Amino acid sequence: MDLLYKRILYLIFGLILSFSTSADAISLKVEKFSSPIKLANKVSQPINLSFTAEGNWKLLVEALDSQVRNQDNPNYSIPITRLELAALGGNPIAYFDAGKVIEIKSGGSVGINNINLALNVISHDCDRPGNYVADVKFTIIGQNAATSEDIYSFRFRQEEIASIVFSNRVLNLSIDKSKILQKGSKQNLPMPLGMYISSNKNWKLYVRKIPDSKNTELSYSVKVLGGDQAINFNTTNEYIPMNENPILLASGKSTINDTMNCLDKKLINIDYQVKGPDDKFISSGSKSEDFEYRLETED
């Protein structure tokens, strides 16, 4: 009789232990399901939250740093306040701040749950290029204060930005009538060509004449006239003859404007000179030449 009683007690205790363990089961996993997407002024990382909970639960999120760190240059970062959590393809549901814990969802469902969200960072052209990372912790709290957490490292790259905007993309130059019948005549642009440089890195601007075997009677030269004081110009008193080899026109620092959160446009003015052959007159008709501009960035 005593032996039977002990066996029954063991069986009941085992069932209670099994039920208790099942009721407190809780887990959370955060994974991305695509690469970061560039959307207008945001970089968006779609993520999936898969979690298991029994009974009532709530889901929390917090940023573990006060900044989105630039891994290539520790001197630069993005404020964590420009990081947000949004419904996938929808509106933001949480704005991050240092030390701020945010409840983003709660419920009472049983079993496995899946939520698709997006971590978005607001990007500016003035953000320094490089690889960035922000660690975000997700926590689920279930009944009996059971918890599970997962840390997701949001990684994205800010690309280099470098652009040239011309005051005129096509230059029309008419030879003065008085020079048509002159051998070795020269003609300059009626107005300088303006170029506006924007770059989030240090830069160098080159130009070269694209070789064209059809037009051999005219030669071309270029001269930097000046522009923005922040630019280092390749200035000489003479026009530089052009050929297929690149000519350095100017160089400068990045045009980042942190106050306005933008890239400034730095002006360069140049002039072209066209020269006819020394031993004959310029033949009649229209002629065209192509020039290649190359804006190179550097650290």
C-alpha positions as a printed Julia matrix, in Angstrom:
299×3 Matrix{Float64}:
  0.0    0.0     0.0
  2.8    2.44    0.82
  4.55   1.66   -2.46
  1.44   2.38   -4.54
  0.92   5.7    -2.74
  4.45   6.85   -3.54
  4.09   5.98   -7.21
  0.91   8.06   -7.48
  2.61  11.05   -5.86
  5.53  10.82   -8.28
  3.18  10.69  -11.25
  1.17  13.76  -10.16
  4.33  15.74   -9.41
  5.75  14.94  -12.86
  2.57  16.11  -14.59
  2.53  19.4   -12.67
  6.18  20.02  -13.52
  5.52  19.32  -17.19
  2.53  21.69  -17.36
  4.45  24.44  -15.56
  7.4   24.22  -17.94
  5.12  24.37  -20.98
  3.22  27.43  -19.67
  6.41  29.48  -19.22
  7.96  28.54  -22.6
  9.03  31.71  -24.43
 11.47  32.47  -27.25
 12.35  35.29  -29.67
 14.36  35.41  -32.9
 15.03  38.47  -35.11
 16.29  38.0   -38.67
 16.51  40.06  -41.85
 14.87  38.72  -44.99
 16.46  41.03  -47.57
 19.34  43.45  -48.0
 18.89  47.08  -46.92
 16.79  49.13  -49.34
 17.43  52.78  -50.24
 14.13  54.7   -50.21
 14.35  58.44  -50.93
 16.01  59.82  -47.79
 15.89  56.55  -45.84
 17.77  53.27  -45.67
 15.31  50.52  -44.76
 16.11  47.05  -43.42
 13.15  44.6   -43.47
 13.22  42.22  -40.51
 11.09  39.36  -39.19
 10.35  38.8   -35.5
  9.45  35.2   -34.74
  8.48  34.47  -31.15
  6.73  31.88  -29.05
  4.71  32.82  -25.99
  1.9   31.45  -23.88
 -0.68  33.69  -22.28
 -0.34  37.46  -22.15
  2.88  38.95  -23.53
  4.39  42.27  -24.57
  7.17  43.1   -27.0
  9.78  45.77  -26.21
 12.56  47.38  -28.24
 15.49  49.64  -27.4
 18.66  50.94  -29.05
 21.82  49.89  -27.22
 23.85  52.91  -28.35
 23.28  56.64  -28.49
 24.68  56.75  -32.03
 24.68  54.84  -35.29
 28.39  54.17  -35.54
 30.57  54.62  -38.62
 32.82  51.57  -38.53
 35.29  52.98  -41.05
 35.81  56.26  -39.24
 35.03  56.35  -35.5
 35.09  60.16  -35.55
 31.77  60.2   -37.41
 28.36  58.86  -36.45
 24.64  59.42  -36.97
 22.39  60.38  -34.03
 20.3   57.45  -32.84
 17.25  59.74  -33.03
 17.35  59.29  -36.82
 16.64  55.58  -36.37
 13.04  54.39  -36.35
 11.06  51.15  -36.34
  8.15  50.91  -38.75
  5.55  48.49  -39.96
  6.84  46.91  -43.14
  5.85  49.31  -45.91
  3.96  51.44  -43.39
  4.3   54.23  -40.87
  6.81  54.39  -38.0
  5.71  52.77  -34.74
  8.74  53.69  -32.63
 11.35  56.46  -32.6
 14.59  55.59  -30.85
 16.46  57.62  -28.28
 19.33  56.8   -25.94
 18.15  54.65  -23.01
 14.54  54.63  -24.2
 12.63  51.32  -23.93
  9.53  51.2   -26.13
  6.62  48.77  -26.04
  5.68  48.07  -29.65
  3.11  45.27  -29.34
  1.23  43.13  -26.84
 -1.2   40.28  -27.0
 -2.5   37.08  -25.56
 -2.14  34.63  -28.43
 -0.74  31.16  -27.9
  2.02  29.56  -29.95
  4.3   30.91  -32.67
  3.91  34.53  -33.81
  5.53  36.33  -36.78
  5.76  40.09  -37.27
  7.36  41.79  -40.25
  8.85  45.21  -39.48
 11.5   47.57  -40.87
 14.37  49.39  -39.23
 14.77  52.73  -41.02
 17.52  55.29  -40.71
 17.02  58.77  -42.11
 20.02  59.54  -44.31
 21.43  62.89  -45.38
 23.76  63.61  -48.27
 26.14  65.12  -45.73
 26.55  61.8   -43.88
 30.13  60.61  -44.24
 30.5   57.58  -46.51
 31.29  54.23  -44.94
 29.77  51.24  -43.18
 27.41  51.98  -40.29
 25.98  49.77  -37.54
 23.35  50.13  -34.82
 22.57  47.41  -32.25
 18.88  47.09  -31.39
 17.57  44.8   -28.64
 14.14  43.17  -28.86
 12.64  41.66  -25.7
  9.48  39.66  -25.16
  8.01  39.36  -21.66
  5.46  36.65  -21.04
  3.48  35.42  -18.09
  5.27  34.87  -14.8
  7.79  37.48  -16.01
  9.41  34.96  -18.35
 11.6   36.79  -20.87
 13.54  36.18  -24.05
 15.61  38.68  -26.02
 17.56  38.97  -29.25
 19.94  41.69  -30.43
 19.87  42.66  -34.09
 22.79  44.57  -35.62
 21.43  46.9   -38.3
 24.21  47.34  -40.86
 24.15  49.53  -43.94
 26.51  51.5   -46.16
 26.47  55.19  -46.95
 27.8   55.45  -50.49
 30.11  58.09  -51.87
 28.4   61.04  -53.55
 30.17  63.07  -56.22
 28.5   65.11  -58.93
 29.18  67.84  -61.5
 26.51  70.25  -62.69
 27.33  72.38  -65.75
 26.03  75.86  -66.46
 25.79  74.61  -70.07
 26.15  71.03  -71.18
 26.55  72.01  -74.86
 28.79  74.93  -75.82
 28.18  76.67  -79.13
 31.15  78.66  -80.36
 30.92  80.77  -83.51
 34.18  81.88  -85.09
 34.32  85.65  -85.56
 34.06  86.65  -89.19
 37.26  88.65  -88.89
 39.19  85.5   -87.94
 37.81  83.09  -90.51
 40.36  84.22  -93.11
 43.25  84.25  -90.65
 45.72  81.41  -90.39
 46.34  80.23  -86.84
 43.33  82.18  -85.56
 42.18  81.73  -81.98
 38.71  81.95  -80.46
 37.57  81.84  -76.82
 34.2   81.16  -75.25
 31.91  84.21  -75.13
 31.24  83.37  -71.47
 33.08  81.08  -69.02
 31.78  77.59  -68.46
 30.62  77.17  -64.86
 30.84  73.81  -63.1
 29.37  73.08  -59.67
 31.04  70.34  -57.63
 29.32  68.41  -54.82
 31.03  65.59  -52.94
 30.94  63.93  -49.53
 34.66  63.12  -49.86
 37.76  65.01  -50.9
 37.92  65.27  -54.69
 39.94  66.02  -57.83
 38.51  67.19  -61.15
 40.1   66.2   -64.46
 39.25  66.94  -68.09
 40.49  65.44  -71.34
 39.68  65.65  -75.01
 38.17  62.48  -76.41
 40.27  61.5   -79.45
 38.54  62.04  -82.79
 40.48  61.35  -85.96
 37.89  63.16  -88.09
 38.65  66.61  -86.67
 42.36  67.28  -86.92
 42.61  70.86  -88.12
 41.5   72.48  -84.83
 43.37  72.32  -81.52
 41.89  73.01  -78.09
 43.22  74.45  -74.85
 41.68  74.97  -71.42
 42.27  77.46  -68.63
 40.88  77.67  -65.07
 39.68  81.2   -64.4
 38.78  80.78  -60.71
 35.72  80.16  -58.57
 34.99  79.28  -54.97
 37.76  80.26  -52.55
 37.71  76.85  -50.85
 38.96  75.16  -54.02
 42.58  74.57  -55.03
 42.82  75.55  -58.71
 45.36  74.5   -61.29
 45.78  78.08  -62.43
 48.4   79.31  -64.87
 48.66  82.38  -67.05
 48.61  80.2   -70.14
 46.02  77.95  -71.73
 46.84  74.25  -71.34
 46.82  72.29  -74.62
 44.37  69.4   -74.56
 44.76  65.84  -75.77
 43.69  62.39  -74.65
 45.67  62.73  -71.39
 43.71  64.0   -68.35
 44.42  67.53  -67.11
 43.93  68.31  -63.42
 41.68  71.37  -63.2
 41.07  71.62  -59.46
 40.89  69.76  -56.15
 39.13  70.34  -52.86
 37.75  69.09  -49.59
 34.33  67.5   -49.23
 31.5   70.0   -49.67
 29.61  68.77  -46.61
 27.53  71.41  -44.84
 26.68  70.0   -41.41
 24.66  73.07  -40.43
 22.22  72.7   -43.34
 22.48  68.89  -43.56
 23.36  69.03  -47.23
 26.19  69.14  -49.74
 27.19  72.6   -50.92
 27.92  73.24  -54.58
 31.37  74.69  -55.22
 31.82  76.76  -58.4
 34.67  76.44  -60.89
 34.88  78.73  -63.96
 36.89  77.63  -66.98
 37.49  78.88  -70.51
 38.22  77.01  -73.72
 40.28  78.27  -76.59
 40.0   76.96  -80.13
 42.94  77.45  -82.51
 42.97  76.98  -86.27
 45.85  75.54  -88.29
 48.94  77.69  -88.79
 49.31  76.97  -92.5
 45.75  77.24  -93.8
 42.34  78.72  -93.21
 39.64  77.01  -91.15
 37.38  75.08  -93.49
 33.7   75.98  -93.55
 31.01  73.92  -91.82
 30.07  72.89  -88.31
 32.44  70.9   -86.13
 32.04  69.2   -82.76
 34.32  67.9   -80.06
 33.61  65.9   -76.91
 35.37  66.47  -73.6
 35.35  64.02  -70.72
 35.2   65.3   -67.15
 36.18  62.94  -64.35
 35.54  63.67  -60.69
 37.65  61.38  -58.49
 37.17  61.04  -54.73
 39.87  60.25  -52.19
 40.28  59.95  -48.44
